[in-house]
Amino acid sequence: MNSILLEIDGAIATVTLNRPQALNAVDNAMTVDLSELSSRLEQDEEVRCVVLQGSGEHFMAGGDIKLFHQGLEDPAEQRKLQFERMLSELHATVTRLRRMPKPVLASVKGAVAGFGLSLMWACDLAIAADNSYFTMAYCHIGTSPDGGATYALPRLVGVKQAMEIAFLGERFDAHHALELGLVNWVVPAAELGSETRKLAERLAGGPTAVYGRTKRLINESLNHSLPEQLQAEQDSFITSSAGADFAEGLRAFVAKRKPKFIGK
């Protein structure tokens, strides 16, 4: 997986997009590598937090435009087939990140554009360096968004703001992204690595199975009626109450000490 680096340190898996010469733009190889790696990490019960970041100065500048341009020499039907294969793999990755029963943290800097935005939104939390800049960008190359952007964006910022971001494709900075609710934290670029590590360690030390249930409840909430959501919450709470982390949390609270969750 030359296009992606994986480092597992204890319960934290750090996934690094590794095409810095192309601003980590996604190509065919990265598409396959992301799909395979997300599948592996989804099933790995020893990993309790996943960090997604980019190598070099940027997170991800979207799709590889040079690669797309080269494909203009191919017949239109062949191009459609190639993009169908690529997007099927990328969308499978987005789906796994959304359903992964553990926290996924995006750590972004520099360019976050196109599918890079979709990938960040597929993560549960996002911390951004203050040198980050964001743009949907799709309108500038004459195509509609992908990667779940049109699902995530209106839910995060509302329909009117989503239309503006998608139609105009203007660039905005990290502080505006924070104001819009697109990222959770903005930190000085020099501190991105250390602040990301602090968050990852905190998440990896938490009640992982409970995080997974909470993640599912939140992600499914907009598709449920109130009675359906209440029933889902009841079922999840009852399941959690039978777990070792619930007992540990109660004992730690009564003893006024920090809990030591096992995540299962």
N, C-alpha and C positions, 0 to 999 in steps of 0.2 A: 504494500500500500504506500507507494512513494508519494502519492498526492495527499496523503493524510498520515499524521503521526499519532500514535497512541502511547500514552504513559499512564500506568496504573501505580499509584502510590497509596498503599493501604486501601481504604474504601473509596478513594477518589480516582475517577478515570478522566484524564485530560485528553481531549481530541483536538488536534491542531491541524487546520486546513493548511496545506503545505505547497502552495504554488505562488510564492511571494513575487516572483518575476511577473506574474499576471494578476497581481492584486488578489490572489486566491480565487480568481474567477473559476466557476465550475465548468469542467469539461467532461468528456465521456468517462475517463478513468476515475475522476473524483466522484462522479455520479454513482458508479458501481461501488467504489470504496465506501462512500457514505452509507449506502444501502446495506452492505454487508456488515459494516461496523455497528450501525445502529441496531441491527438484528442481534448481533453478539452481545452488546451491552444491555439490551432489553432483557436478555435471558440470564445475565450474570448476576446472581444473587449476592455475590461478595462486593460488588460495586454498589455504593449507596448514594453517590452523587456523580453526575457527569458534567464536566466543564467543556464548553465548545468555544474555541478561540481561533484566531488566524496567526500565521507566522509573518514575520516582517512587520511592516508599518500599518497593515490593513486587516480588516476582518474578512470581508468578501465583497467584491465589486460586481456581483451578479453572474450572469452567464458569460462565457468566453466569446466575445463579439468577433474576434478574429476567426475563431472556428466557425461561427455562424456565417460569417462573410464568405469563407471558403466553400461552404455548402451551397451558395447561390449558383454554383456551376452545375449542381445536380438537378434533375427534373423535380418539379414541384411535388409530385406524389412520393418520390423518394425522400425529400426533405420532411414531408409530413410524417412518414413512417419513422424516420430517425428521431424527430422530436417526440413522437408518441412513446418511443422506447425510453428516451431520456427522462421525460416528465413522469412516466409511470414509476421509474426508479426513484426519482426525487420525491415524488408524492408519497411513495411508500416510506421513505425516510421521515418525512414530516409526520405521517401518521404514527410511526413508532415513537418519535420524540414526544408527541402529544399524549400517547397512552402509556409510555414507559413508567412503571410503578416506582419511580424514584425521582428526586429533583434533578432538573437539567438547567444549568446556568450558562447563559451566553455572556462571554467577556469580549466586548467589542472595542475597536479602535479604528481610526482612519476611515476608509470607505466602507459604508454599509449600504449596499445598493441592490436593487432588483431582487433576485432570489436570496441575496444576503439578508435583506430585510425579512423575507418570509422565513428564513432559517432562524433568525433571531426571535421572531414572534412564535415560532414553534416551540421554543424553549420556555420553561416556566418563569424564569426570572432573567433579567438582563442588567448587567453593570457596564457602563460605558465610560471610556476615557474622554476627557474634555476636548480632545482633538478629533473626536468622531464626527462624521457628517453622513447624512442620510438622504436618500432619494429613491423613489419608486422606479423612475427611469424608463419603464417599459414604453411609455408613450413616445419617447424620443427615438425608438427604433421601430415604431409602428406595430406594436403587438400589445395584447392585453396581459395582465399579470398572471402569475402562476404561484405554485408553492403554498396555496392557502391564503395568499395576501388579501383577496377579496372576502374571505371569511373572517380573518383576524382583524383587519383594519376597521371596518365599521363597528365591530364590537368593542374595540379599544377607544376609538375617538368619535364615533357617531357617523351617520351616513353623509352629511354635508361635508364634514372635514375629510372624510375618506375620499369623496369625489374630488375635492380640491387637490389632495395629495396625489391621487392617481391621474387626474386629467392634466395637471400642470407639470408634474414631475420635478418640482423645484427642490433644490437642496436646502436642508435645514440642519442646524447644529445640535449638539448633544443636549444643551439646556432647553431648547425648544422641544426636543424629543421627550425630555423629562416632564415638561409642562403638559404635553399631550398625553402622557401616561404610556408612552411607547417603551420606555426603559424605567428601571426602578431606582437606579443610582447613577450619578455622574461623579467621577473622581479625577484628580490630576493624572495625566497620562503616565507620569513616572511612578505612580502608586497603583496602577491598574493591577499588576501582577500580585502584589501583596494583599490588596483589598479583595481580589478574587479568591485568593487562597483562604483568607479568613472566612469568607462566606461559604466556600466549599467545605471547609472543615466543620463549620457549624451545622451545615446541612447533612454532611456525612455522619455526624454524631447524633442526629435526631432519630425519631421513630419512623424509619423508612417505610414500613408497610402502611403506617397511618398516613404519611405523606402521599403515598400512592393512592389511597382511598380518597383523601381530600382532593387531590388533583383530579381524579375521575369525577367526583361530585361537582367541582367547580366547572370543569370542561363541559359536562353534560347539562348543567343547570339551565342554560338558555333554551334548551330543547324540551324541557319538562314543564308540566303544570306544577303549581304549588303542592297539591296532594302527592304527585309523583315524586317531587324532590324531597318532601318530608319523609316519604316512605324509604327513599334511597338513603337519606341521612340516618334514619332509624336502623336500617339494616347494617349500615357501615359502622355505626356506633356500637351496636350489639356485637358485631364481629370483633371490633377493636377491643371491647371490654374483656374478651376471653384471652387476649394476648399477654405475653410477658411484659411488653413495654407499658401496658396500662398499669399492671401491678407495680412495676418499677417507678412509674411516674407518681403514683399515689404514695408509695413508701418514701420517695425522695421529698415530696411536698411536705408530708407530715414531719419528716426528720429535718427539714429545712436544709437540704443538701442538693447538689446538682445531680440530676438523674443520669444513669449510665444505660442508655438504650442499646439494645442489640439489633434493632431494626427489623425484627421478624415477629 
